[in-house]
């Protein structure tokens, strides 16, 4: 009893820390769902201290709490996020997204484990969902906390989440007293309707995707584009499908007149599926890496989605100078590789690095500099915050030095 009271007191003192993590995790999930073209509603909460105490008192006999660590290991949902999917078929996409964004400790699938009762034997499967116990990756935030805090992410269809709320409050929390046989039977009946509704939604999504593909018309929004790309690339990667920012990709392809299934297929044949870089980012960079106009368009798209009120990336002169220098460097590398007959049909920064290394065009230190510069470029174009302006100015000088060395190699070929 004493250790529970002490823990709850400490928990109350740290509540703002938990809540900050809740907001950050939900924001990251919400943004990436939207960017990836996945239709869903997210919600989140930090467990109420009073209800936490009640739960700990109920579990203490079986759990045998001796230390704070025992409690932290037993309670997995201090912070909880829910993802309610419009279309159940999107579960695989969300699974890949969660594994890409977070360090996943454990995955728990339902209805493998269900609460049973002695009053009614259900005919339908009950709660169907996937729960993830995750931790933020170290690069998600610059804020240093005293410890990593586990977050539970619950993923199910919008219909299933609605049913589970009613079922949970009636049977588990018993907000309206003991549940009768007829009430259990009604919940089971509604669960059957929910499962039938999910099947209908799956079929509707499948029919819509087939229609879009067969018509060969221009994609009208990034949701259609994302669904089409996922269908084409699923199974090609060994590490799951990380889609990335399809919303910005839609703008890039639209500017290039490449929003038809046939043209998207052609572009998908040029990317490196062994790379862990998200699909959309590879497709964006295929055009933006050596085109100032496209790079500027990508920055404008990022600015429109940014919550920052500072000067935008697209209008920053230092950003423009950096990108101009980087594009010049990439063009020199492409010219060099073309003359050496090593220019790959795939768009692959890794392949570029390999050629520069194996052909002894750059030294080890110069190769490290090239990789560091690419990281800065990727953070600028695809990251949330713009790199420091002084860092960009220093990078411009380094790019000029590398470009000069590569031009010397080009001149003697």
Order of alpha helices (4+ residues) and beta strands (2+ residues): alpha-alpha-beta-alpha-alpha-beta-alpha-beta-beta-beta-alpha-alpha-alpha-alpha-alpha-alpha-alpha-alpha-alpha-alpha-alpha
